[in-house]
Amino acid sequence: MFNRYKFTDKKHSVLGIISTVLGLIASGLIVYAVYVSFKHAGEAGTLIGKLGCLSFFLGLVGLIVGIRGFKKDDVFYLFCYIGTAINSVCDVFLVLMLLIGV
């Protein structure tokens, strides 16, 4: 029936792809930190703090890179949206964990 052809020379945003990769790494570090914390019954020490800080800064850099990806013209913004969303969720989660005091 209707074939979907795309007659454009747009490509995916490189900054969006970088932002998405950084978001996936940051969320993976959060999952690993939660796993280690449960495995050590909450007594994991400074390892959890280091993983949390690293994840926060990766998420912050990924968020900035994702937002800068929206400023490019003639690109698809799919990965910019995905990367910005993942990094925002990771950073908000870590800030809430800090505020709760867990």
C-alpha positions in Angstrom: 0.0 0.0 0.0 1.8 3.0 1.3 5.5 2.7 1.3 7.4 4.9 3.5 10.2 6.6 1.6 12.2 9.3 3.0 13.5 11.9 0.6 15.8 13.7 2.8 19.5 13.9 3.6 19.0 14.3 7.3 21.0 12.2 9.7 20.7 11.5 13.3 22.3 14.0 15.6 25.8 12.9 16.8 25.3 14.9 20.0 22.0 13.1 20.6 23.7 9.7 20.2 26.4 10.7 22.6 23.8 11.9 25.0 21.9 8.7 24.8 25.1 6.6 25.3 26.0 8.7 28.4 22.5 8.3 29.7 22.7 4.5 29.3 26.0 4.4 31.1 24.7 6.6 33.9 21.6 4.5 34.4 23.7 1.3 34.3 25.9 2.7 37.0 22.9 3.5 39.1 21.5 0.0 38.7 25.0 -1.5 39.6 25.2 0.8 42.7 21.8 -0.4 43.8 22.8 -4.0 43.3 26.1 -3.6 45.2 24.2 -1.8 48.0 21.7 -4.6 48.3 24.4 -7.3 48.1 26.3 -5.7 51.0 23.1 -5.0 53.0 23.6 -1.2 52.9 27.2 -1.3 54.1 29.0 -0.8 50.8 30.9 2.2 52.0 32.3 4.9 49.7 31.9 2.8 46.6 28.3 3.6 46.3 29.0 7.3 46.8 31.7 7.3 44.1 29.3 5.4 41.7 26.6 7.9 42.4 28.8 10.9 41.9 30.1 9.5 38.6 26.6 8.7 37.4 25.4 12.2 38.3 28.2 13.9 36.4 27.8 11.6 33.4 24.1 12.4 33.5 24.7 16.1 33.8 27.2 16.1 30.8 24.7 13.9 28.8 21.9 16.4 29.6 24.0 19.4 28.4 25.1 17.5 25.3 21.5 16.4 24.5 20.2 20.0 24.9 23.0 21.3 22.6 22.0 18.7 20.1 18.6 20.4 19.6 20.4 23.5 18.2 21.7 21.6 15.1 19.8 22.0 11.9 18.8 19.4 9.4 19.1 16.4 11.8 16.7 14.0 13.3 16.1 14.8 17.0 15.1 11.3 18.2 18.3 10.6 20.1 18.3 14.1 21.5 14.9 13.4 23.0 15.9 10.0 24.3 19.2 11.1 25.7 17.8 14.2 27.4 15.0 12.1 29.0 17.3 9.4 30.3 19.8 11.8 31.7 17.1 13.9 33.3 15.5 10.9 35.0 18.9 9.7 36.3 19.9 13.1 37.7 16.5 13.7 39.3 16.6 10.3 40.8 20.0 10.9 42.3 19.1 14.3 43.6 16.0 12.8 45.2 18.0 10.1 46.8 20.4 12.7 48.2 17.5 14.8 49.6 15.8 11.8 51.1 19.1 10.8 52.8 19.2 7.2 51.7 
